[in-house]
Every structure is written in C-alpha cells, then in structure tokens.
Amino acid sequence: MSYSNYKKMSEQLKVKPFVLQKFEKHNAPKERSCGLATKRCVRCGRIRGHLSQYGIDMCRQCFREVAVKIGFKQYN
C-alpha cells in the first residue's frame, strides 16, 4: 500500500471513528528514524530522487519545474 492510498482511505473512514482507529493501527506506515523514507519532497511527497543540498528538500522532478523561479540557471 502506498503512502497516498493510506491517506485517501483514512479520509473516507472519518465518519466511523472506531473503524478508523483500527485501520490506522494496522495500516499506518511506521515512523522512521533513518533511511530513505525519512526525507520526502515538500511539494509532492516522493521519497526517491530527493535533493537536500542548499535546503531545497524537493525531488528532482519538482526541482526541474521550480528551478528558474527559485533563481537557478540552466546551462547547455
């Protein structure tokens, strides 16, 4: 189960608090203290392709979209 599917399902179960509590107990991803899953993109939430240099904290795809607005130049 991916991260986004977990969030969608918990939104649907807000009407039933007991079922939501049981669902979160068994299906919530565990909190990580180290490894790849600790760093996520601030825009889209991706785990892989993460750029943390200069405090950017974005995946490479989101960085390409926003790079010019941030002030980076593209060289050929």
mmCIF file of the N, C-alpha and C atoms, coordinates in Angstrom:
data_MODEL
# 
_entry.id   MODEL 
# 
loop_
_atom_site.group_PDB 
_atom_site.id 
_atom_site.type_symbol 
_atom_site.label_atom_id 
_atom_site.label_alt_id 
_atom_site.label_comp_id 
_atom_site.label_asym_id 
_atom_site.label_entity_id 
_atom_site.label_seq_id 
_atom_site.pdbx_PDB_ins_code 
_atom_site.Cartn_x 
_atom_site.Cartn_y 
_atom_site.Cartn_z 
_atom_site.occupancy 
_atom_site.B_iso_or_equiv 
_atom_site.pdbx_formal_charge 
_atom_site.auth_seq_id 
_atom_site.auth_comp_id 
_atom_site.auth_asym_id 
_atom_site.auth_atom_id 
_atom_site.pdbx_PDB_model_num 
ATOM 1   N N  . MET A 1 1  ? 0.845   -1.174 0.000   1.00 0.00 ? 1  MET A N  1 
ATOM 2   C CA . MET A 1 1  ? 0.000   0.000  0.000   1.00 0.00 ? 1  MET A CA 1 
ATOM 3   C C  . MET A 1 1  ? 0.890   1.237  0.000   1.00 0.00 ? 1  MET A C  1 
ATOM 4   N N  . SER A 1 2  ? 0.643   2.122  -0.904  1.00 0.00 ? 2  SER A N  1 
ATOM 5   C CA . SER A 1 2  ? 1.471   3.319  -0.988  1.00 0.00 ? 2  SER A CA 1 
ATOM 6   C C  . SER A 1 2  ? 1.012   4.351  0.033   1.00 0.00 ? 2  SER A C  1 
ATOM 7   N N  . TYR A 1 3  ? 1.819   5.349  0.194   1.00 0.00 ? 3  TYR A N  1 
ATOM 8   C CA . TYR A 1 3  ? 1.549   6.397  1.175   1.00 0.00 ? 3  TYR A CA 1 
ATOM 9   C C  . TYR A 1 3  ? 0.257   7.144  0.856   1.00 0.00 ? 3  TYR A C  1 
ATOM 10  N N  . SER A 1 4  ? 0.034   7.457  -0.411  1.00 0.00 ? 4  SER A N  1 
ATOM 11  C CA . SER A 1 4  ? -1.147  8.229  -0.782  1.00 0.00 ? 4  SER A CA 1 
ATOM 12  C C  . SER A 1 4  ? -2.435  7.423  -0.582  1.00 0.00 ? 4  SER A C  1 
ATOM 13  N N  . ASN A 1 5  ? -2.419  6.121  -0.847  1.00 0.00 ? 5  ASN A N  1 
ATOM 14  C CA . ASN A 1 5  ? -3.608  5.299  -0.658  1.00 0.00 ? 5  ASN A CA 1 
ATOM 15  C C  . ASN A 1 5  ? -4.017  5.254  0.809   1.00 0.00 ? 5  ASN A C  1 
ATOM 16  N N  . TYR A 1 6  ? -3.056  5.227  1.699   1.00 0.00 ? 6  TYR A N  1 
ATOM 17  C CA . TYR A 1 6  ? -3.337  5.215  3.135   1.00 0.00 ? 6  TYR A CA 1 
ATOM 18  C C  . TYR A 1 6  ? -4.081  6.484  3.536   1.00 0.00 ? 6  TYR A C  1 
ATOM 19  N N  . LYS A 1 7  ? -3.649  7.627  3.037   1.00 0.00 ? 7  LYS A N  1 
ATOM 20  C CA . LYS A 1 7  ? -4.296  8.895  3.383   1.00 0.00 ? 7  LYS A CA 1 
ATOM 21  C C  . LYS A 1 7  ? -5.710  8.983  2.816   1.00 0.00 ? 7  LYS A C  1 
ATOM 22  N N  . LYS A 1 8  ? -5.910  8.504  1.582   1.00 0.00 ? 8  LYS A N  1 
ATOM 23  C CA . LYS A 1 8  ? -7.239  8.555  0.970   1.00 0.00 ? 8  LYS A CA 1 
ATOM 24  C C  . LYS A 1 8  ? -8.231  7.712  1.753   1.00 0.00 ? 8  LYS A C  1 
ATOM 25  N N  . MET A 1 9  ? -7.804  6.531  2.161   1.00 0.00 ? 9  MET A N  1 
ATOM 26  C CA . MET A 1 9  ? -8.698  5.636  2.878   1.00 0.00 ? 9  MET A CA 1 
ATOM 27  C C  . MET A 1 9  ? -9.049  6.198  4.256   1.00 0.00 ? 9  MET A C  1 
ATOM 28  N N  . SER A 1 10 ? -8.082  6.824  4.916   1.00 0.00 ? 10 SER A N  1 
ATOM 29  C CA . SER A 1 10 ? -8.375  7.382  6.236   1.00 0.00 ? 10 SER A CA 1 
ATOM 30  C C  . SER A 1 10 ? -9.347  8.557  6.133   1.00 0.00 ? 10 SER A C  1 
ATOM 31  N N  . GLU A 1 11 ? -9.334  9.290  5.022   1.00 0.00 ? 11 GLU A N  1 
ATOM 32  C CA . GLU A 1 11 ? -10.298 10.379 4.816   1.00 0.00 ? 11 GLU A CA 1 
ATOM 33  C C  . GLU A 1 11 ? -11.720 9.824  4.705   1.00 0.00 ? 11 GLU A C  1 
ATOM 34  N N  . GLN A 1 12 ? -11.868 8.682  4.047   1.00 0.00 ? 12 GLN A N  1 
ATOM 35  C CA . GLN A 1 12 ? -13.187 8.092  3.857   1.00 0.00 ? 12 GLN A CA 1 
ATOM 36  C C  . GLN A 1 12 ? -13.746 7.527  5.157   1.00 0.00 ? 12 GLN A C  1 
ATOM 37  N N  . LEU A 1 13 ? -12.873 7.096  6.053   1.00 0.00 ? 13 LEU A N  1 
ATOM 38  C CA . LEU A 1 13 ? -13.322 6.450  7.289   1.00 0.00 ? 13 LEU A CA 1 
ATOM 39  C C  . LEU A 1 13 ? -13.524 7.423  8.450   1.00 0.00 ? 13 LEU A C  1 
ATOM 40  N N  . LYS A 1 14 ? -13.420 8.722  8.225   1.00 0.00 ? 14 LYS A N  1 
ATOM 41  C CA . LYS A 1 14 ? -13.588 9.686  9.312   1.00 0.00 ? 14 LYS A CA 1 
ATOM 42  C C  . LYS A 1 14 ? -14.990 9.638  9.915   1.00 0.00 ? 14 LYS A C  1 
ATOM 43  N N  . VAL A 1 15 ? -15.939 9.166  9.157   1.00 0.00 ? 15 VAL A N  1 
ATOM 44  C CA . VAL A 1 15 ? -17.313 9.088  9.644   1.00 0.00 ? 15 VAL A CA 1 
ATOM 45  C C  . VAL A 1 15 ? -17.453 7.995  10.701  1.00 0.00 ? 15 VAL A C  1 
ATOM 46  N N  . LYS A 1 16 ? -16.623 6.951  10.592  1.00 0.00 ? 16 LYS A N  1 
ATOM 47  C CA . LYS A 1 16 ? -16.678 5.823  11.523  1.00 0.00 ? 16 LYS A CA 1 
ATOM 48  C C  . LYS A 1 16 ? -15.414 5.815  12.376  1.00 0.00 ? 16 LYS A C  1 
ATOM 49  N N  . PRO A 1 17 ? -15.436 6.439  13.551  1.00 0.00 ? 17 PRO A N  1 
ATOM 50  C CA . PRO A 1 17 ? -14.212 6.605  14.333  1.00 0.00 ? 17 PRO A CA 1 
ATOM 51  C C  . PRO A 1 17 ? -13.589 5.295  14.814  1.00 0.00 ? 17 PRO A C  1 
ATOM 52  N N  . PHE A 1 18 ? -14.394 4.313  15.213  1.00 0.00 ? 18 PHE A N  1 
ATOM 53  C CA . PHE A 1 18 ? -13.822 3.049  15.695  1.00 0.00 ? 18 PHE A CA 1 
ATOM 54  C C  . PHE A 1 18 ? -13.139 2.289  14.569  1.00 0.00 ? 18 PHE A C  1 
ATOM 55  N N  . VAL A 1 19 ? -13.760 2.270  13.388  1.00 0.00 ? 19 VAL A N  1 
ATOM 56  C CA . VAL A 1 19 ? -13.168 1.584  12.233  1.00 0.00 ? 19 VAL A CA 1 
ATOM 57  C C  . VAL A 1 19 ? -11.888 2.308  11.803  1.00 0.00 ? 19 VAL A C  1 
ATOM 58  N N  . LEU A 1 20 ? -11.899 3.639  11.862  1.00 0.00 ? 20 LEU A N  1 
ATOM 59  C CA . LEU A 1 20 ? -10.716 4.424  11.518  1.00 0.00 ? 20 LEU A CA 1 
ATOM 60  C C  . LEU A 1 20 ? -9.567  4.127  12.468  1.00 0.00 ? 20 LEU A C  1 
ATOM 61  N N  . GLN A 1 21 ? -9.869  4.025  13.754  1.00 0.00 ? 21 GLN A N  1 
ATOM 62  C CA . GLN A 1 21 ? -8.839  3.730  14.747  1.00 0.00 ? 21 GLN A CA 1 
ATOM 63  C C  . GLN A 1 21 ? -8.201  2.366  14.489  1.00 0.00 ? 21 GLN A C  1 
ATOM 64  N N  . LYS A 1 22 ? -9.001  1.375  14.180  1.00 0.00 ? 22 LYS A N  1 
ATOM 65  C CA . LYS A 1 22 ? -8.485  0.034  13.896  1.00 0.00 ? 22 LYS A CA 1 
ATOM 66  C C  . LYS A 1 22 ? -7.692  0.031  12.590  1.00 0.00 ? 22 LYS A C  1 
ATOM 67  N N  . PHE A 1 23 ? -8.180  0.758  11.580  1.00 0.00 ? 23 PHE A N  1 
ATOM 68  C CA . PHE A 1 23 ? -7.479  0.840  10.298  1.00 0.00 ? 23 PHE A CA 1 
ATOM 69  C C  . PHE A 1 23 ? -6.100  1.464  10.467  1.00 0.00 ? 23 PHE A C  1 
ATOM 70  N N  . GLU A 1 24 ? -6.020  2.569  11.215  1.00 0.00 ? 24 GLU A N  1 
ATOM 71  C CA . GLU A 1 24 ? -4.740  3.236  11.421  1.00 0.00 ? 24 GLU A CA 1 
ATOM 72  C C  . GLU A 1 24 ? -3.779  2.383  12.226  1.00 0.00 ? 24 GLU A C  1 
ATOM 73  N N  . LYS A 1 25 ? -4.292  1.603  13.162  1.00 0.00 ? 25 LYS A N  1 
ATOM 74  C CA . LYS A 1 25 ? -3.436  0.741  13.972  1.00 0.00 ? 25 LYS A CA 1 
ATOM 75  C C  . LYS A 1 25 ? -2.712  -0.281 13.108  1.00 0.00 ? 25 LYS A C  1 
ATOM 76  N N  . HIS A 1 26 ? -3.404  -0.853 12.137  1.00 0.00 ? 26 HIS A N  1 
ATOM 77  C CA . HIS A 1 26 ? -2.837  -1.930 11.337  1.00 0.00 ? 26 HIS A CA 1 
ATOM 78  C C  . HIS A 1 26 ? -2.229  -1.480 10.010  1.00 0.00 ? 26 HIS A C  1 
ATOM 79  N N  . ASN A 1 27 ? -2.615  -0.327 9.480   1.00 0.00 ? 27 ASN A N  1 
ATOM 80  C CA . ASN A 1 27 ? -2.184  0.072  8.138   1.00 0.00 ? 27 ASN A CA 1 
ATOM 81  C C  . ASN A 1 27 ? -1.324  1.313  8.063   1.00 0.00 ? 27 ASN A C  1 
ATOM 82  N N  . ALA A 1 28 ? -1.178  2.041  9.129   1.00 0.00 ? 28 ALA A N  1 
ATOM 83  C CA . ALA A 1 28 ? -0.373  3.262  9.089   1.00 0.00 ? 28 ALA A CA 1 
ATOM 84  C C  . ALA A 1 28 ? 1.100   2.913  8.917   1.00 0.00 ? 28 ALA A C  1 
ATOM 85  N N  . PRO A 1 29 ? 1.811   3.633  8.044   1.00 0.00 ? 29 PRO A N  1 
ATOM 86  C CA . PRO A 1 29 ? 3.247   3.370  7.921   1.00 0.00 ? 29 PRO A CA 1 
ATOM 87  C C  . PRO A 1 29 ? 3.953   3.789  9.202   1.00 0.00 ? 29 PRO A C  1 
ATOM 88  N N  . LYS A 1 30 ? 4.925   2.992  9.627   1.00 0.00 ? 30 LYS A N  1 
ATOM 89  C CA . LYS A 1 30 ? 5.586   3.299  10.896  1.00 0.00 ? 30 LYS A CA 1 
ATOM 90  C C  . LYS A 1 30 ? 6.531   4.488  10.737  1.00 0.00 ? 30 LYS A C  1 
ATOM 91  N N  . GLU A 1 31 ? 6.722   5.202  11.832  1.00 0.00 ? 31 GLU A N  1 
ATOM 92  C CA . GLU A 1 31 ? 7.609   6.358  11.832  1.00 0.00 ? 31 GLU A CA 1 
ATOM 93  C C  . GLU A 1 31 ? 9.048   5.888  11.675  1.00 0.00 ? 31 GLU A C  1 
ATOM 94  N N  . ARG A 1 32 ? 9.784   6.530  10.799  1.00 0.00 ? 32 ARG A N  1 
ATOM 95  C CA . ARG A 1 32 ? 11.165  6.148  10.524  1.00 0.00 ? 32 ARG A CA 1 
ATOM 96  C C  . ARG A 1 32 ? 12.120  7.117  11.202  1.00 0.00 ? 32 ARG A C  1 
ATOM 97  N N  . SER A 1 33 ? 13.227  6.574  11.709  1.00 0.00 ? 33 SER A N  1 
ATOM 98  C CA . SER A 1 33 ? 14.233  7.435  12.316  1.00 0.00 ? 33 SER A CA 1 
ATOM 99  C C  . SER A 1 33 ? 15.438  7.607  11.401  1.00 0.00 ? 33 SER A C  1 
ATOM 100 N N  . CYS A 1 34 ? 15.584  6.713  10.417  1.00 0.00 ? 34 CYS A N  1 
ATOM 101 C CA . CYS A 1 34 ? 16.691  6.824  9.473   1.00 0.00 ? 34 CYS A CA 1 
ATOM 102 C C  . CYS A 1 34 ? 16.296  6.120  8.180   1.00 0.00 ? 34 CYS A C  1 
ATOM 103 N N  . GLY A 1 35 ? 17.019  6.396  7.118   1.00 0.00 ? 35 GLY A N  1 
ATOM 104 C CA . GLY A 1 35 ? 16.754  5.736  5.849   1.00 0.00 ? 35 GLY A CA 1 
ATOM 105 C C  . GLY A 1 35 ? 16.113  6.655  4.831   1.00 0.00 ? 35 GLY A C  1 
ATOM 106 N N  . LEU A 1 36 ? 15.725  6.056  3.701   1.00 0.00 ? 36 LEU A N  1 
ATOM 107 C CA . LEU A 1 36 ? 15.157  6.826  2.593   1.00 0.00 ? 36 LEU A CA 1 
ATOM 108 C C  . LEU A 1 36 ? 13.819  7.464  2.932   1.00 0.00 ? 36 LEU A C  1 
ATOM 109 N N  . ALA A 1 37 ? 12.992  6.792  3.688   1.00 0.00 ? 37 ALA A N  1 
ATOM 110 C CA . ALA A 1 37 ? 11.628  7.253  3.909   1.00 0.00 ? 37 ALA A CA 1 
ATOM 111 C C  . ALA A 1 37 ? 11.533  8.447  4.855   1.00 0.00 ? 37 ALA A C  1 
ATOM 112 N N  . THR A 1 38 ? 12.631  8.857  5.462   1.00 0.00 ? 38 THR A N  1 
ATOM 113 C CA . THR A 1 38 ? 12.566  9.998  6.374   1.00 0.00 ? 38 THR A CA 1 
ATOM 114 C C  . THR A 1 38 ? 12.508  11.322 5.626   1.00 0.00 ? 38 THR A C  1 
ATOM 115 N N  . LYS A 1 39 ? 13.102  11.374 4.431   1.00 0.00 ? 39 LYS A N  1 
ATOM 116 C CA . LYS A 1 39 ? 13.113  12.612 3.651   1.00 0.00 ? 39 LYS A CA 1 
ATOM 117 C C  . LYS A 1 39 ? 12.084  12.514 2.540   1.00 0.00 ? 39 LYS A C  1 
ATOM 118 N N  . ARG A 1 40 ? 11.180  13.452 2.499   1.00 0.00 ? 40 ARG A N  1 
ATOM 119 C CA . ARG A 1 40 ? 10.149  13.494 1.460   1.00 0.00 ? 40 ARG A CA 1 
ATOM 120 C C  . ARG A 1 40 ? 10.191  14.842 0.761   1.00 0.00 ? 40 ARG A C  1 
ATOM 121 N N  . CYS A 1 41 ? 9.704   14.850 -0.464  1.00 0.00 ? 41 CYS A N  1 
ATOM 122 C CA . CYS A 1 41 ? 9.595   16.095 -1.213  1.00 0.00 ? 41 CYS A CA 1 
ATOM 123 C C  . CYS A 1 41 ? 8.521   16.963 -0.557  1.00 0.00 ? 41 CYS A C  1 
ATOM 124 N N  . VAL A 1 42 ? 8.796   18.249 -0.423  1.00 0.00 ? 42 VAL A N  1 
ATOM 125 C CA . VAL A 1 42 ? 7.828   19.140 0.218   1.00 0.00 ? 42 VAL A CA 1 
ATOM 126 C C  . VAL A 1 42 ? 6.639   19.431 -0.684  1.00 0.00 ? 42 VAL A C  1 
ATOM 127 N N  . ARG A 1 43 ? 6.798   19.274 -2.009  1.00 0.00 ? 43 ARG A N  1 
ATOM 128 C CA . ARG A 1 43 ? 5.699   19.551 -2.937  1.00 0.00 ? 43 ARG A CA 1 
ATOM 129 C C  . ARG A 1 43 ? 4.806   18.347 -3.182  1.00 0.00 ? 43 ARG A C  1 
ATOM 130 N N  . CYS A 1 44 ? 5.422   17.192 -3.521  1.00 0.00 ? 44 CYS A N  1 
ATOM 131 C CA . CYS A 1 44 ? 4.602   16.052 -3.939  1.00 0.00 ? 44 CYS A CA 1 
ATOM 132 C C  . CYS A 1 44 ? 4.679   14.860 -2.994  1.00 0.00 ? 44 CYS A C  1 
ATOM 133 N N  . GLY A 1 45 ? 5.665   14.814 -2.103  1.00 0.00 ? 45 GLY A N  1 
ATOM 134 C CA . GLY A 1 45 ? 5.753   13.727 -1.136  1.00 0.00 ? 45 GLY A CA 1 
ATOM 135 C C  . GLY A 1 45 ? 6.546   12.517 -1.597  1.00 0.00 ? 45 GLY A C  1 
ATOM 136 N N  . ARG A 1 46 ? 7.229   12.608 -2.736  1.00 0.00 ? 46 ARG A N  1 
ATOM 137 C CA . ARG A 1 46 ? 8.038   11.484 -3.209  1.00 0.00 ? 46 ARG A CA 1 
ATOM 138 C C  . ARG A 1 46 ? 9.199   11.214 -2.267  1.00 0.00 ? 46 ARG A C  1 
ATOM 139 N N  . ILE A 1 47 ? 9.613   9.961  -2.227  1.00 0.00 ? 47 ILE A N  1 
ATOM 140 C CA . ILE A 1 47 ? 10.735  9.565  -1.384  1.00 0.00 ? 47 ILE A CA 1 
ATOM 141 C C  . ILE A 1 47 ? 12.036  9.578  -2.178  1.00 0.00 ? 47 ILE A C  1 
ATOM 142 N N  . ARG A 1 48 ? 12.008  9.089  -3.409  1.00 0.00 ? 48 ARG A N  1 
ATOM 143 C CA . ARG A 1 48 ? 13.227  8.896  -4.179  1.00 0.00 ? 48 ARG A CA 1 
ATOM 144 C C  . ARG A 1 48 ? 13.586  10.133 -4.990  1.00 0.00 ? 48 ARG A C  1 
ATOM 145 N N  . GLY A 1 49 ? 14.871  10.264 -5.338  1.00 0.00 ? 49 GLY A N  1 
ATOM 146 C CA . GLY A 1 49 ? 15.338  11.395 -6.133  1.00 0.00 ? 49 GLY A CA 1 
ATOM 147 C C  . GLY A 1 49 ? 15.317  12.690 -5.352  1.00 0.00 ? 49 GLY A C  1 
ATOM 148 N N  . HIS A 1 50 ? 15.624  12.622 -4.075  1.00 0.00 ? 50 HIS A N  1 
ATOM 149 C CA . HIS A 1 50 ? 15.488  13.761 -3.176  1.00 0.00 ? 50 HIS A CA 1 
ATOM 150 C C  . HIS A 1 50 ? 16.745  14.631 -3.195  1.00 0.00 ? 50 HIS A C  1 
ATOM 151 N N  . LEU A 1 51 ? 16.574  15.947 -3.335  1.00 0.00 ? 51 LEU A N  1 
ATOM 152 C CA . LEU A 1 51 ? 17.680  16.901 -3.303  1.00 0.00 ? 51 LEU A CA 1 
ATOM 153 C C  . LEU A 1 51 ? 17.608  17.682 -1.993  1.00 0.00 ? 51 LEU A C  1 
ATOM 154 N N  . SER A 1 52 ? 18.572  17.474 -1.129  1.00 0.00 ? 52 SER A N  1 
ATOM 155 C CA . SER A 1 52 ? 18.558  18.202 0.143   1.00 0.00 ? 52 SER A CA 1 
ATOM 156 C C  . SER A 1 52 ? 19.639  19.273 0.203   1.00 0.00 ? 52 SER A C  1 
ATOM 157 N N  . GLN A 1 53 ? 20.437  19.370 -0.854  1.00 0.00 ? 53 GLN A N  1 
ATOM 158 C CA . GLN A 1 53 ? 21.502  20.359 -0.895  1.00 0.00 ? 53 GLN A CA 1 
ATOM 159 C C  . GLN A 1 53 ? 20.895  21.764 -0.921  1.00 0.00 ? 53 GLN A C  1 
ATOM 160 N N  . TYR A 1 54 ? 21.520  22.700 -0.234  1.00 0.00 ? 54 TYR A N  1 
ATOM 161 C CA . TYR A 1 54 ? 21.072  24.086 -0.104  1.00 0.00 ? 54 TYR A CA 1 
ATOM 162 C C  . TYR A 1 54 ? 19.712  24.201 0.597   1.00 0.00 ? 54 TYR A C  1 
ATOM 163 N N  . GLY A 1 55 ? 19.274  23.158 1.283   1.00 0.00 ? 55 GLY A N  1 
ATOM 164 C CA . GLY A 1 55 ? 17.991  23.201 1.989   1.00 0.00 ? 55 GLY A CA 1 
ATOM 165 C C  . GLY A 1 55 ? 16.789  23.190 1.066   1.00 0.00 ? 55 GLY A C  1 
ATOM 166 N N  . ILE A 1 56 ? 16.930  22.603 -0.131  1.00 0.00 ? 56 ILE A N  1 
ATOM 167 C CA . ILE A 1 56 ? 15.841  22.594 -1.116  1.00 0.00 ? 56 ILE A CA 1 
ATOM 168 C C  . ILE A 1 56 ? 14.744  21.614 -0.712  1.00 0.00 ? 56 ILE A C  1 
ATOM 169 N N  . ASP A 1 57 ? 15.104  20.396 -0.320  1.00 0.00 ? 57 ASP A N  1 
ATOM 170 C CA . ASP A 1 57 ? 14.168  19.351 0.115   1.00 0.00 ? 57 ASP A CA 1 
ATOM 171 C C  . ASP A 1 57 ? 13.050  19.100 -0.892  1.00 0.00 ? 57 ASP A C  1 
ATOM 172 N N  . MET A 1 58 ? 13.424  18.875 -2.151  1.00 0.00 ? 58 MET A N  1 
ATOM 173 C CA . MET A 1 58 ? 12.472  18.540 -3.216  1.00 0.00 ? 58 MET A CA 1 
ATOM 174 C C  . MET A 1 58 ? 12.995  17.341 -3.980  1.00 0.00 ? 58 MET A C  1 
ATOM 175 N N  . CYS A 1 59 ? 12.094  16.671 -4.664  1.00 0.00 ? 59 CYS A N  1 
ATOM 176 C CA . CYS A 1 59 ? 12.540  15.614 -5.568  1.00 0.00 ? 59 CYS A CA 1 
ATOM 177 C C  . CYS A 1 59 ? 13.051  16.269 -6.849  1.00 0.00 ? 59 CYS A C  1 
ATOM 178 N N  . ARG A 1 60 ? 13.755  15.509 -7.644  1.00 0.00 ? 60 ARG A N  1 
ATOM 179 C CA . ARG A 1 60 ? 14.380  16.077 -8.843  1.00 0.00 ? 60 ARG A CA 1 
ATOM 180 C C  . ARG A 1 60 ? 13.351  16.550 -9.857  1.00 0.00 ? 60 ARG A C  1 
ATOM 181 N N  . GLN A 1 61 ? 12.178  15.903 -9.930  1.00 0.00 ? 61 GLN A N  1 
ATOM 182 C CA . GLN A 1 61 ? 11.149  16.301 -10.875 1.00 0.00 ? 61 GLN A CA 1 
ATOM 183 C C  . GLN A 1 61 ? 10.553  17.660 -10.505 1.00 0.00 ? 61 GLN A C  1 
ATOM 184 N N  . CYS A 1 62 ? 10.249  17.840 -9.227  1.00 0.00 ? 62 CYS A N  1 
ATOM 185 C CA . CYS A 1 62 ? 9.695   19.124 -8.780  1.00 0.00 ? 62 CYS A CA 1 
ATOM 186 C C  . CYS A 1 62 ? 10.746  20.231 -8.890  1.00 0.00 ? 62 CYS A C  1 
ATOM 187 N N  . PHE A 1 63 ? 12.007  19.882 -8.650  1.00 0.00 ? 63 PHE A N  1 
ATOM 188 C CA . PHE A 1 63 ? 13.067  20.882 -8.759  1.00 0.00 ? 63 PHE A CA 1 
ATOM 189 C C  . PHE A 1 63 ? 13.174  21.410 -10.181 1.00 0.00 ? 63 PHE A C  1 
ATOM 190 N N  . ARG A 1 64 ? 13.043  20.543 -11.173 1.00 0.00 ? 64 ARG A N  1 
ATOM 191 C CA . ARG A 1 64 ? 13.112  20.983 -12.571 1.00 0.00 ? 64 ARG A CA 1 
ATOM 192 C C  . ARG A 1 64 ? 12.005  21.980 -12.900 1.00 0.00 ? 64 ARG A C  1 
ATOM 193 N N  . GLU A 1 65 ? 10.821  21.765 -12.315 1.00 0.00 ? 65 GLU A N  1 
ATOM 194 C CA . GLU A 1 65 ? 9.693   22.655 -12.583 1.00 0.00 ? 65 GLU A CA 1 
ATOM 195 C C  . GLU A 1 65 ? 9.875   24.026 -11.931 1.00 0.00 ? 65 GLU A C  1 
ATOM 196 N N  . VAL A 1 66 ? 10.513  24.063 -10.767 1.00 0.00 ? 66 VAL A N  1 
ATOM 197 C CA . VAL A 1 66 ? 10.560  25.280 -9.961  1.00 0.00 ? 66 VAL A CA 1 
ATOM 198 C C  . VAL A 1 66 ? 11.925  25.964 -10.002 1.00 0.00 ? 66 VAL A C  1 
ATOM 199 N N  . ALA A 1 67 ? 12.922  25.357 -10.632 1.00 0.00 ? 67 ALA A N  1 
ATOM 200 C CA . ALA A 1 67 ? 14.308  25.841 -10.553 1.00 0.00 ? 67 ALA A CA 1 
ATOM 201 C C  . ALA A 1 67 ? 14.468  27.292 -11.010 1.00 0.00 ? 67 ALA A C  1 
ATOM 202 N N  . VAL A 1 68 ? 13.848  27.667 -12.083 1.00 0.00 ? 68 VAL A N  1 
ATOM 203 C CA . VAL A 1 68 ? 14.002  29.026 -12.602 1.00 0.00 ? 68 VAL A CA 1 
ATOM 204 C C  . VAL A 1 68 ? 13.364  30.040 -11.641 1.00 0.00 ? 68 VAL A C  1 
ATOM 205 N N  . LYS A 1 69 ? 12.236  29.686 -11.049 1.00 0.00 ? 69 LYS A N  1 
ATOM 206 C CA . LYS A 1 69 ? 11.573  30.589 -10.116 1.00 0.00 ? 69 LYS A CA 1 
ATOM 207 C C  . LYS A 1 69 ? 12.415  30.793 -8.847  1.00 0.00 ? 69 LYS A C  1 
ATOM 208 N N  . ILE A 1 70 ? 13.152  29.756 -8.448  1.00 0.00 ? 70 ILE A N  1 
ATOM 209 C CA . ILE A 1 70 ? 13.998  29.854 -7.259  1.00 0.00 ? 70 ILE A CA 1 
ATOM 210 C C  . ILE A 1 70 ? 15.228  30.708 -7.528  1.00 0.00 ? 70 ILE A C  1 
ATOM 211 N N  . GLY A 1 71 ? 15.712  30.686 -8.777  1.00 0.00 ? 71 GLY A N  1 
ATOM 212 C CA . GLY A 1 71 ? 16.870  31.500 -9.119  1.00 0.00 ? 71 GLY A CA 1 
ATOM 213 C C  . GLY A 1 71 ? 18.027  30.732 -9.714  1.00 0.00 ? 71 GLY A C  1 
ATOM 214 N N  . PHE A 1 72 ? 17.808  29.468 -10.070 1.00 0.00 ? 72 PHE A N  1 
ATOM 215 C CA . PHE A 1 72 ? 18.856  28.676 -10.715 1.00 0.00 ? 72 PHE A CA 1 
ATOM 216 C C  . PHE A 1 72 ? 18.806  28.900 -12.217 1.00 0.00 ? 72 PHE A C  1 
ATOM 217 N N  . LYS A 1 73 ? 19.969  28.786 -12.874 1.00 0.00 ? 73 LYS A N  1 
ATOM 218 C CA . LYS A 1 73 ? 20.047  28.914 -14.314 1.00 0.00 ? 73 LYS A CA 1 
ATOM 219 C C  . LYS A 1 73 ? 20.343  27.568 -14.931 1.00 0.00 ? 73 LYS A C  1 
ATOM 220 N N  . GLN A 1 74 ? 19.817  27.331 -16.123 1.00 0.00 ? 74 GLN A N  1 
ATOM 221 C CA . GLN A 1 74 ? 20.078  26.092 -16.840 1.00 0.00 ? 74 GLN A CA 1 
ATOM 222 C C  . GLN A 1 74 ? 21.139  26.351 -17.895 1.00 0.00 ? 74 GLN A C  1 
ATOM 223 N N  . TYR A 1 75 ? 22.219  25.587 -17.834 1.00 0.00 ? 75 TYR A N  1 
ATOM 224 C CA . TYR A 1 75 ? 23.307  25.704 -18.805 1.00 0.00 ? 75 TYR A CA 1 
ATOM 225 C C  . TYR A 1 75 ? 23.264  24.537 -19.748 1.00 0.00 ? 75 TYR A C  1 
ATOM 226 N N  . ASN A 1 76 ? 23.596  24.773 -21.007 1.00 0.00 ? 76 ASN A N  1 
ATOM 227 C CA . ASN A 1 76 ? 23.588  23.702 -22.009 1.00 0.00 ? 76 ASN A CA 1 
ATOM 228 C C  . ASN A 1 76 ? 24.862  22.893 -21.969 1.00 0.00 ? 76 ASN A C  1 
# 
